[in-house]
Amino acid sequence: MSRFTPLSAVAAIAVALAAPLAARSGEPSAGWKAVSIEDLKKQDEWRRTSPTAFAKVSLDMNGDGLKDEAALVVDRARHHSGLRVCFGRKDPNSPSQCHILVDDNLEDGYDIMGLDVRAPGCHLYNTVNDLVDASGRICSRAQALEYFRVGSASSFYLYDQKTERFNRYWDSD
């Protein structure tokens, strides 16, 4: 059974064509470290309203019933910031399956970004995987990962089990 129910043929075609642009499952995450929640809470008032400063969330993105962890991360050696998702594990001794969804060449780019969880359901979007004029509505039984900049850009990620890719949907800017 499909986790996605596009409401228009145009939206289905846009997602299919965008698959090569979507974040691939299994991208290497070595070198990436979680950002300091304490430091973020000192910087901005809006971050103080969340116990994790909107820098880390738990959700079930892939629908397996296990809690996945999403976090803002930094790779100091490369001077990059990003977004990492690690799938939950039934066996705590098994290796983590982590994925880098955003790899930004600004080391402090995480300073302005935040994470939140969207409930399963239908979501409107303006763009998918950076395709222009690919607006529509996507429905999912799984939770979505919201990646946002306060007062500006907002997007969310859904994991597609069939393609094993994370698709990014923009709903602003």
N, C-alpha and C positions, 0 to 999 in steps of 0.2 A: 504494500500500500504506500502511495506517495505521501511524503510529508508536506509537499507544496501543492497548492491548488491555485494556479494562476487563473485570473478571471477573464483574460483576453488572449487571443492567439498572438498578438503583438508582444505581450509581456513574455509569453513562453518562448518565442523566437529570440527575444532580446537576451533572456537568461541563457539559452542554448548557445547563442553566438558569443556571449561574454565568458563562457566557461574557461577559455584559455587565460583570461585576465584575472580570474578569481584566485584567491589564495589557496594554494595546493595543500592538501593534508600532508603532514610529515616534514614540513620545512624545518631545517635544523635550528635549534634554539640555544646551542652552546655559546657561552660568552655573555648571554643576556642575564641581567639580575633585576629583581623587583626593585622599584623605586621606594624610597623611605616615606612611609605614611606619616610619620611624625614630622618630617621636614615639610611635607606638603601642607599639613594642617597649620603650620606656622606661617605659610605664605599667603593663603587666601581664605577669606571668611566663608565662602560658599563650600569649601572642603570640610569645614568643621561640623557641618550638619550630617556627615556620614561617618560611622565608626572606622571605615577604611579610606576616608578622604576621597571617595570615588576613584580610587586607584586599584581596587581589587574587588571582584565579585565572585560568588559561587552560583552556578546555574547548571542546568542539564541541556547543553546545546545539541548533543547528538542523539537524544532520546533513549539512552540505554538505562535510565533510572539512577545513574551515578552522578554525583556532583562533580562538575568540571570547574576548573579555576581559571579565571581570566585576570590578567594583571598588566598594568603599565610597567614597562621594563626599559632598561638602559644598557647599552653596550659601550662602556667607557673606552675600551681600546679602539673602537671604530668611530667613536663620537656620534653614535646613533641612539635614538629612542624608538620605542615601539610598543606593540600590543601583542601579548602572548596568551594563548589558550592551551591549557593542559587538560586532557581528558581524564576523567575519574578512573580509578583502577579497582577491580575487585580484589586483586592480590596486591597488598602494599609492597611486596618484594619485587614485583614486576617493574620493568622500566617505564618511566613516564612517556606518554605520547604527547609531545608538546608541538605547537604550531605558532609561528610568527605571522600574524595577520597584517601588521603594519611595521615597516622598517623605514623610519624617517631619518634623513641625514642631518638632523639637528639634535644634538645630544640633550638639550633641555626642552625639546618639543613636548614632552610629557607634562610640563608645567601648566599648560593651558588645556589639556585634555582630561576627560573624565569617563568613567564606566558606570553603567547601570544595567539592570535586567528588565527586559520587556516580557510581559506575560504571553503565553501562547495565544494565538488569534490571528486576525487579519490586520495588515499594516499597509498603508499607502506609501508609495515612494516616487521620487522624481527621476532617479537615475539608478542603474544597477551596474556594479563593477565599472564605473566611469564611462559607460555608454551614454551618449547624448540622446535626449528625447526617448528614453526607455521607461517612461512612467507607467504606473499600474498599481496593482494591489496584490500582495502575496500573503498567503495564509499558511500557518505552521502550527503543528501540535506541540512543537518544542519551544522552549524559551529562546528569545533573541538577545544578543549582546548589544547594548547601545553604547556607541562610541561618540562622544560629543565634545564640543567646545562651547562653554557658557556664553550665551548671547550671540552665537554664530552657528557654525556647522553642526549638523546632527546626522548621524548615520547609524545603521544597525547591521549586524552580521547574523546570518542564518547558515547552519551547516546542512549541506545537501548530502544525504547518505548515498544516493545513487552515484554521484560523481566524486564523492569524498572531497568536496571543496567547500570552503566558506565563501559565500556570496555577500558582497557589501551593497547595501541599499541605502541611498541617500534620501532623506526626507526634508532637507532644507538646503539653502544655498544652491 
